[in-house]
Amino acid sequence: MIVLDSSAILAIALNERGAAQVQAALPQSVMSSVNLAEMLIVAERKGVDGEGTFSDCAQLGLQIVAVEVAHARIAAQIRRAHPDLNLSLGDKLCLALAIDSGAEVLTSDREMTNVGFGLRVTLFR
């Protein structure tokens, strides 16, 4: 399983470098509901049809996972361990989902590679 950050779906929506790598990962990917909201908001702000992008990605296999109490607690642990990292709440919850699931993260956010916790973070660009 691969956990996608909002930057991954935005790469598809905005036709950015690395979009093909993200599309290839969609059949085995999940995304936190928080990261979905983040993607929809940013897409709208950039004048892109986020709902259409989400629908297309869902048809290719992307699943959305609700945030659970365990994810919130892991996100807080990440904050305690790395208060100096520039990670949003969405970033922390993406990482928390991956830690809880034993999954890899696919993102463009280099800051996520500094978290540790035995986490595999792959940059798509």
C-alpha positions in Angstrom: 0.0 0.0 0.0 1.1 3.6 -0.8 -0.2 6.6 1.1 -0.5 9.7 -1.1 0.0 13.2 0.1 -2.2 15.9 -1.4 0.8 17.1 -3.5 0.6 13.8 -5.4 -3.0 14.2 -6.6 -2.3 17.9 -7.2 0.5 16.9 -9.6 -2.1 15.0 -11.6 -4.6 17.8 -11.4 -2.1 20.4 -12.5 -0.2 18.2 -15.0 3.0 18.7 -13.1 6.3 16.8 -13.3 5.9 13.4 -11.6 2.2 13.0 -12.4 2.8 9.8 -14.4 4.5 8.2 -11.4 1.6 9.1 -9.2 -0.9 7.8 -11.7 0.9 4.5 -11.9 0.7 4.2 -8.1 -3.1 4.9 -7.9 -4.3 1.3 -7.9 -2.5 0.5 -4.7 -2.9 3.9 -3.1 -4.9 5.4 -0.2 -5.2 9.0 0.9 -6.4 10.5 4.2 -9.7 12.4 4.1 -7.8 15.4 5.4 -5.4 15.3 2.5 -8.4 14.9 0.1 -9.8 18.1 1.6 -6.4 19.8 1.2 -6.2 18.8 -2.4 -9.7 20.0 -3.2 -9.1 23.4 -1.6 -5.8 24.0 -3.4 -7.1 22.8 -6.7 -10.1 25.2 -6.5 -7.7 28.0 -5.5 -5.7 27.3 -8.6 -8.8 27.1 -10.9 -8.7 23.3 -11.4 -11.6 20.9 -11.1 -10.6 19.1 -7.9 -13.8 17.0 -7.8 -13.2 15.8 -11.3 -9.6 14.9 -10.5 -10.7 13.1 -7.4 -13.4 11.2 -9.4 -10.8 10.2 -12.0 -8.3 9.0 -9.4 -11.0 7.1 -7.5 -11.9 5.3 -10.8 -8.3 4.2 -11.1 -8.3 2.7 -7.6 -7.5 5.5 -5.1 -9.2 4.9 -1.8 -9.9 7.5 0.9 -9.3 6.6 4.5 -11.0 8.4 7.4 -8.8 9.9 10.1 -8.8 7.8 13.3 -7.8 8.5 16.8 -4.6 6.5 16.3 -3.7 8.8 13.4 -4.2 11.9 15.6 -2.0 10.5 18.3 0.7 9.5 15.9 0.6 13.0 14.3 1.1 14.5 17.8 4.1 12.1 18.3 5.6 13.3 15.0 5.2 16.9 16.2 6.9 16.2 19.6 9.7 14.3 17.9 10.3 17.0 15.2 9.0 20.4 16.3 11.5 22.1 13.9 10.1 20.4 10.7 7.8 22.5 8.5 4.9 20.0 8.4 1.3 20.9 8.1 -1.4 19.0 10.0 -2.3 17.3 6.7 1.4 16.3 6.3 1.5 14.8 9.8 -1.8 12.9 9.3 -0.5 11.6 5.9 2.6 10.3 7.7 0.6 9.0 10.6 -1.6 6.9 8.3 1.5 5.5 6.6 3.1 4.6 10.0 -0.1 3.0 11.3 -0.5 1.0 8.1 3.1 0.1 7.6 2.9 1.8 4.2 5.1 3.9 2.0 4.4 7.7 1.4 4.5 9.2 -2.1 4.9 13.0 -2.0 6.8 15.9 -3.4 7.4 17.3 0.1 11.1 16.8 0.9 10.5 17.8 4.6 8.6 14.5 5.0 11.8 12.5 4.3 13.3 13.7 7.7 10.7 12.2 10.0 12.2 8.7 10.6 9.9 6.4 12.5 11.0 3.6 10.1 8.9 5.3 7.5 9.6 4.9 3.7 9.0 8.2 1.9 9.4 8.4 -1.8 9.6 11.7 -3.7 7.9 11.7 -7.1 9.9 14.7 -8.2 
